[in-house]
Amino acid sequence: MAKELALSRHKAFAFTWLIPMVMAVCATIGVQLLCQWAWQFRLSVPAKLGLYFSIHFISAWLLKRYIVILSGEDGERHPGLNWPRPGIHRYLGRYGMVLTALPSMALTLLNPILLFQQVKLLVCQLSVGKRISTRATDIAGYKNKVCYRLPFEGRWLVYNGGNSPATSHSWDVLSQRYALDFVMVDHTYSRHKGNGLNARDYYCFNQPIVAAAAGEVISVFDRVAQAPLPGFGLIDFLCCHFAGNHVVIRHAPGEYGYYAHLKKGSISVKPGDSVGQGELLGVCGFNGFTSEPHLHFHLQDRPDIYYAMGLPVEFIGVECEGVHSDAVHLSRGMQVIQRS
């Protein structure tokens, strides 16, 4: 019985990042139709927006309060809470992001392209869950078929990601369960110089991104312009792909590397190309579903992110927190550099 209860809670928690948006849209449309039918008047645009955001925040809070916390899956404290915040949020504090990131994320539902992508991801990932339900334990202990190096040069910080529900990038978005977000920082863990209101202020911006292993380029997407207003914590709700500009490489049978948020026009490979380990793919950019420049990297078992299951990745020859390791699984808070 306890196992069944835990499973139902896990399913209830799945995709709570999307459910508040869907609930807000449906409720706003419902109230509008009710007003027209019962009282013969239309809500004004400010009233619709106010209703939409109110329902979104209330439903998000309820989901967090009664599903995530009560199910015990709220995870451990993120080390980033102790690091300097970017841009204007150094002055607005921890909750300033609520005033920028959440409203801009909610506005993505007004972009038909992003709305379609989010709904498609939701539906397709449910089918992925069924596909892997009998071998979830095997995936957690998955052994890579080839050796992977870090997909960059120099010292970077794992800002987000890990192999446990507590540290995972997006545990319930199955294709990104073992994803890692990388940034560069200085000795204070600040991710940018100056005020952080220009993409060029960020240490990782324009840094070369390389292939983590040899392979064949399967797909390239290079049509997303740079996001506006870095340093404000805004999600670019007008972009045409949530992953921004990205490259997918088949590194081994059933192992596809996904390199996301590359700078538009910097990608130097095309579908069908063979690449060697460490070969340049492009440079780190600022586009897609992100509030600041960073590299998103993950492995998946199929080429299409919608239908793929994420895979753990073990990196070879990495210095982690000053200690050289022959093989290591990364987790948020680690500073890493490729040594061999």
C-alpha positions in Angstrom: 0.0 0.0 0.0 2.8 2.4 0.9 4.5 1.7 -2.5 1.2 2.4 -4.3 0.8 5.7 -2.4 4.3 6.7 -3.2 3.8 6.0 -6.9 0.5 8.0 -7.0 2.3 10.9 -5.3 5.1 10.7 -7.9 2.6 10.8 -10.7 0.7 13.6 -9.1 3.9 15.6 -8.9 4.9 15.0 -12.5 4.9 18.1 -14.7 3.8 20.5 -12.0 5.8 23.1 -13.9 3.2 23.0 -16.6 0.0 22.2 -14.7 -0.4 25.7 -13.1 -0.2 27.3 -16.6 -2.8 24.9 -18.0 -5.1 25.5 -15.0 -4.8 29.2 -15.3 -5.6 29.2 -19.1 -8.6 26.9 -18.7 -9.9 28.9 -15.7 -9.5 32.2 -17.4 -11.3 31.0 -20.6 -14.0 29.4 -18.4 -14.6 32.7 -16.5 -14.7 34.6 -19.7 -17.3 32.3 -21.2 -19.4 32.4 -18.0 -19.4 36.2 -17.9 -20.6 36.3 -21.6 -23.3 33.7 -21.0 -24.6 34.8 -17.6 -24.1 38.5 -17.7 -23.5 39.4 -21.4 -20.2 41.2 -20.9 -16.5 40.6 -21.7 -13.7 40.8 -19.3 -11.2 43.6 -20.1 -7.6 42.7 -21.0 -6.2 43.8 -17.6 -8.9 41.7 -15.8 -8.0 38.7 -17.9 -4.3 39.1 -17.2 -4.9 39.6 -13.5 -7.2 36.5 -13.3 -4.6 34.5 -15.3 -1.7 35.3 -13.1 -3.7 35.0 -9.8 -4.8 31.5 -10.7 -1.4 30.5 -11.9 0.3 31.6 -8.6 -2.4 30.1 -6.4 -2.4 26.7 -8.2 1.4 26.6 -8.2 1.5 27.3 -4.5 -1.2 24.6 -3.8 0.7 22.0 -5.9 3.9 22.8 -4.1 2.3 22.8 -0.6 0.1 19.7 -0.9 2.0 17.5 -3.4 5.7 18.3 -3.4 6.1 19.0 0.3 3.7 16.4 1.6 5.1 13.7 -0.6 8.6 14.4 0.7 10.0 15.2 -2.7 10.9 18.8 -2.2 14.6 17.9 -2.2 17.5 19.5 -0.3 18.5 23.1 -0.2 20.2 24.3 -3.4 23.7 25.6 -2.8 23.0 28.4 -5.2 20.9 30.1 -2.6 24.2 31.1 -1.0 25.8 32.4 -4.2 25.5 35.9 -5.5 22.4 36.5 -7.6 22.7 37.8 -11.1 21.8 41.3 -12.4 19.1 43.2 -10.6 18.4 40.3 -8.3 21.4 41.1 -6.2 19.3 44.0 -4.9 15.8 42.5 -5.1 16.8 39.4 -3.1 15.8 35.8 -3.3 12.1 36.4 -4.0 12.7 39.0 -6.7 12.9 36.2 -9.2 9.2 35.5 -8.5 8.4 38.9 -9.9 10.2 38.2 -13.2 10.7 34.5 -13.9 7.3 33.2 -13.1 5.2 35.8 -15.0 7.4 35.5 -18.0 7.2 31.7 -17.8 3.4 31.9 -17.6 3.4 34.1 -20.7 4.9 31.2 -22.7 1.4 29.8 -23.0 0.5 32.9 -25.1 3.2 31.8 -27.6 1.5 29.1 -29.8 4.9 27.5 -30.7 6.0 27.1 -27.1 2.5 26.1 -26.0 2.6 23.3 -28.6 6.1 22.2 -27.5 5.1 22.1 -23.8 1.9 20.1 -24.5 3.8 17.8 -26.8 6.5 17.2 -24.2 3.9 16.5 -21.5 2.0 13.9 -23.7 5.1 12.3 -25.1 6.9 12.0 -21.8 3.9 10.2 -20.3 4.4 7.6 -23.0 8.2 7.5 -22.2 7.2 6.8 -18.5 5.3 3.8 -19.6 8.1 2.6 -21.8 10.7 2.7 -19.1 8.5 1.7 -16.1 9.8 -1.8 -16.0 13.5 -0.8 -16.1 13.7 2.4 -14.1 16.2 0.8 -11.7 18.4 -0.3 -14.7 18.5 3.3 -16.0 19.6 4.7 -12.6 22.6 2.3 -12.7 23.3 2.8 -16.4 26.8 2.4 -17.7 27.9 4.5 -20.6 29.0 2.7 -23.8 31.7 5.2 -24.6 33.9 7.6 -22.6 32.7 11.2 -22.1 34.8 14.3 -21.4 33.4 17.6 -20.2 31.8 19.5 -23.2 34.0 22.6 -22.6 37.4 23.8 -21.7 38.4 25.6 -18.5 36.8 25.6 -15.0 33.0 25.5 -14.9 30.4 25.1 -12.1 27.6 22.6 -12.2 24.8 25.1 -11.3 21.9 22.6 -11.6 21.6 18.8 -11.9 22.4 15.5 -10.3 21.4 11.9 -10.3 19.0 11.9 -7.4 15.4 13.3 -7.1 16.8 15.8 -4.6 19.4 17.2 -7.0 18.0 16.5 -10.4 17.7 19.2 -13.1 14.1 18.0 -13.8 13.4 14.6 -12.3 9.9 14.3 -13.7 10.8 15.6 -17.2 12.2 12.2 -18.1 14.4 13.2 -21.0 16.1 15.8 -18.7 16.2 13.7 -15.6 20.0 13.6 -15.6 20.6 16.9 -17.3 23.3 19.3 -16.2 23.4 23.1 -16.4 26.9 24.6 -16.5 28.1 28.1 -15.8 31.4 29.8 -15.1 32.0 31.7 -11.9 34.7 33.8 -10.2 36.1 33.2 -6.7 33.0 34.6 -5.1 30.7 32.3 -7.2 29.4 35.4 -9.1 28.5 34.3 -12.6 29.2 37.7 -14.2 31.3 40.8 -14.0 29.9 44.3 -13.8 26.1 44.6 -13.3 25.2 41.5 -15.3 22.8 43.4 -17.6 24.7 42.5 -20.8 25.2 38.9 -22.0 28.9 39.6 -22.5 29.2 40.2 -18.8 28.7 36.5 -18.1 31.9 34.5 -17.9 30.5 31.5 -19.8 29.0 33.6 -22.7 30.9 33.0 -26.0 33.0 30.2 -24.4 33.7 27.3 -26.8 31.5 24.2 -26.5 33.0 20.9 -27.6 31.8 17.3 -28.3 31.8 15.2 -25.1 32.6 12.1 -27.3 33.1 11.3 -30.9 29.9 10.7 -32.9 27.6 11.7 -35.8 25.6 14.9 -35.8 21.9 14.0 -36.0 20.3 17.4 -35.9 21.0 21.1 -35.5 18.7 23.9 -34.6 20.1 27.4 -35.1 17.2 29.8 -35.4 16.7 31.3 -32.0 17.8 34.9 -31.5 19.5 36.0 -28.3 17.1 36.5 -25.4 16.4 40.1 -24.3 17.2 41.7 -20.9 19.9 39.5 -19.3 20.1 40.1 -15.6 16.4 40.5 -15.1 15.6 36.8 -14.6 13.1 36.8 -17.6 12.3 33.8 -19.7 12.1 34.6 -23.4 8.5 33.8 -23.9 8.7 34.8 -27.6 11.4 32.3 -28.6 10.7 29.5 -31.1 12.2 26.6 -29.1 12.5 26.0 -25.4 16.0 24.5 -25.8 17.2 27.5 -27.8 19.9 26.7 -30.4 21.1 23.1 -30.0 23.0 20.2 -31.4 22.1 16.5 -31.0 25.0 14.0 -31.6 24.8 10.2 -31.7 27.7 9.1 -29.6 26.9 5.4 -29.4 23.8 3.2 -30.1 21.2 4.5 -27.7 23.3 7.4 -26.5 22.6 10.9 -27.9 24.3 14.0 -26.5 22.1 17.1 -26.3 23.9 20.5 -26.3 21.5 23.4 -25.7 21.5 27.2 -25.6 24.3 27.7 -28.1 24.8 31.2 -29.6 22.9 31.7 -32.9 25.3 31.6 -35.9 28.1 29.9 -33.9 27.3 26.3 -34.6 30.0 24.9 -36.8 28.6 21.4 -37.6 25.6 20.2 -39.6 23.6 17.0 -39.7 25.6 14.0 -41.0 28.9 15.4 -39.9 31.3 13.1 -38.0 32.9 14.8 -35.0 35.8 13.8 -32.8 35.9 14.0 -29.0 36.7 17.6 -28.1 35.8 19.0 -31.5 34.2 22.5 -31.5 30.4 22.6 -31.9 29.7 26.3 -31.2 29.9 28.7 -28.3 27.8 29.2 -25.2 24.8 31.6 -25.8 21.7 33.0 -24.2 18.5 31.9 -25.8 15.5 29.6 -25.3 13.9 28.7 -21.9 16.6 30.3 -19.7 17.1 33.4 -17.6 20.9 33.7 -18.2 23.7 32.3 -20.3 24.7 28.7 -19.6 25.2 25.4 -21.3 22.6 22.6 -20.9 23.9 19.1 -21.5 22.4 15.7 -21.2 22.4 12.2 -22.6 19.2 10.6 -23.9 18.4 7.2 -25.4 16.7 8.5 -28.5 17.4 11.4 -30.9 14.1 13.2 -30.3 13.9 14.9 -26.9 10.1 14.5 -26.8 10.3 10.7 -27.0 13.6 10.1 -25.1 14.6 9.0 -21.7 17.5 10.7 -20.1 20.6 8.7 -19.1 23.2 9.2 -16.4 26.6 10.3 -17.7 30.0 9.5 -16.2 32.8 11.9 -17.1 36.4 10.7 -17.5 39.6 12.5 -16.5 38.0 15.4 -14.6 39.3 17.4 -11.7 36.5 18.0 -9.3 36.8 20.4 -6.4 40.6 20.2 -6.8 40.7 16.4 -6.8 41.5 14.4 -10.0 39.0 11.6 -10.7 39.3 8.9 -13.3 35.5 8.7 -13.5 32.8 10.9 -11.8 29.1 11.6 -11.9 28.5 15.3 -11.4 26.1 17.1 -9.1 25.2 20.7 -8.5 27.7 22.8 -6.7 30.7 21.0 -8.1 33.5 23.0 -9.8 35.1 20.9 -12.6 37.8 21.1 -15.2 39.0 18.7 -17.8 42.5 17.4 -17.1 43.0 14.4 -19.4 
